[in-house]
Amino acid sequence: MQAGVLRHRVSLANAPTTSGDADGFFESCSPADVWCAIEPAAPGMSDGTRVQGHYVTMRYHPEVTVDTRLLYGTRELFVKGVQNVGERNRELRLYCEEVL
């Protein structure tokens, strides 16, 4: 993965796991700001809802899970799938969804 490809700066936050209520508050990861590459999924991947899929590539971050939200400006991308490439803890490939 080349550094120049990672041109989107995002903030990472996880849904709290300490309480059972859905209060909508997220807790920032440490470090919270990372660089990544965001590519939209193919148009045919839509299921007819107002959700857009994105593929995100970033350096490995141990706190990224399917409970993670990425903030890119005012846009919110919710992680739906995580792949630790080669299980080497160097690169993550994520599938995220953004509600339009």
N, C-alpha and C positions, 0 to 999 in steps of 0.2 A: 504494500500500500504506500503510495507516494504522498508526501505531505501536501503538495499542491492540489491534490484531488479533494482534500478535506477543506472545503471553503465555506461551510455553514457552521456558525457558532451557535450552539444550543445550550440550554440549561436543563439539567436532569433533576427530577424529583420523583420520589416514590410515594405511593399511597400508604398511609399509616396502617400498621398491622397491630397496634396495641389496643384498639377499640373496635367493637363490632358495628358501630354506627357509620353511616356514609355521610360524613360532614363535608366532604369535598376538599379538605385541606391536604396538601401534599407536603412532604418533608424533603428538603433539598439533599441531594447526594453530596458526597465529599470526594473529590472536587465536583462542584456543580456545573461549571462551564467547560465544555469540551468542543473540539472541532470534529465535524463529520461531513459525509457526503450524503445528500438527500436526492433520490431519484424517484419520480412518480412511477407507479405501477402502470402496466399497459391499460388502455381504456377499456378493453374487453374484460378486465378483471372485476369490474363493478357488478354488484348484485342488484342494481336498480335503486338502491337507497342513496341517501345523501352522504355517503362515506367514500373518501378517496384513499386508496392504498399507496404507501411509499416504501421503498427499500432504502435503508439507512446503513452506511458503513462507517465504522468508527474504531478507534483504538480500544483495546480491552478495558473495561471498567467493571470491577467486581460487584458493584451494586446495581447494575442494570438487570432487570427481570421483566416478566410480563406485567408487573405492577408499576412500571416506570412510565412517566410522561416526559416528553421532550417539548420544550418551549422554544420556538423559533420565531422571534418577534412576538406577534400576537397570535400566532398559530400554535395549536396544541396537537401533537402527534402522540398517540397512545400505543405502546409496544404490545404487539399481539404474538410475536414470535422472536426467539433469540437463538442465534447460532454462534458458538465459539469456534471460529474457523480452525480446523486441525487440532482442536483441544489444546492449543499452545498458549492461550492467554495473551495473545498479541492483537487479535482483530475480532470484532463482533460484526455480524450481519444481522440486521433487525428487519422485521416486517412491522410497519406501523400503520395505523389508521387515523385519519383526520376527518372529523365530522364537519361538513360544510354548512 
